[in-house]
Amino acid sequence: MKSVKPSELRNMKPGEIETKLSDAREELMKLRFQQVTGQLTDTSRLRILKREIARMQTILKEQSKAEVVEGEA
């Protein structure tokens, strides 16, 4: 999975981000299995993927908060 910049994520719709998030979580799970079985050679990918997942969750949270604020105004 290619790394996505935060600015690109902010321009996406929440549904698209959720799709990318589920793909990233699935890839992380596969990498964890590879690590346990000793097949994983690039362990830095785990750290990068965790950060991408956190970034996507943060942007989703920001968007949902912005919708609530707009709804109140």
N, C-alpha and C positions, 0 to 999 in steps of 0.2 A: 504494500500500500504506500502510495506516495504521500509525503508530508504536505499538509495544507496550511497555508499561512492564516493567522487570525483575521486579517482583513478580508480574505476570501470567505472565511467562515461567517463573518458578520453579514456578508452580502447574500448568504444562502437563506432559504426558508427553513423553519424549524424541522420540517419533515425530512428534508435532505440531510440536515446535520444529524438527525436521529438515525438515519440509514447509515451514514458514515460511522457513527458511533457504534452501532451494532456490529458493523464489519470490523472495526478496530478491536472491539472486545473479543470477537471470535478469533481474530489473528493472535491476540494476546494469549488466549487460552491454548491455541495450538503451539505457540512458542514456549509456553510453560511446560506443556507435555514434552516437547523436544528437549527442554533443559533437564527435566527429571530423568529422561531416558538417556541423556548424554549425547544427543544428536545435534544440539544447538552449538554452532560455532561462533556466531556473532551475538554475544550476550548484551551488547550495547543497544540492540534493537528493542529489548524489553523495556529499558529505561525510556527510550524515545517514545515508544508506543504508549506507555503509561502517561507521559506528559501530554501527548496528543489527546488522549481520552479526557484527561483533566481539563484541557483547554476547551474541548468541545462541550463538556458539561458546564463549564463556566459561562461560555457564550450562550448556551441554551437558557441558563438561569438569568443572565442579563436580559435576554429577549423577553422572557416571561415576565420579569419585573417591569420592563418598559411597557408591556401591554397592559399590565395592571394600572400603572400610573396614567397611561393614556385613557383608560376606561373610567378612571375617577374624575378626570378633568372635564 
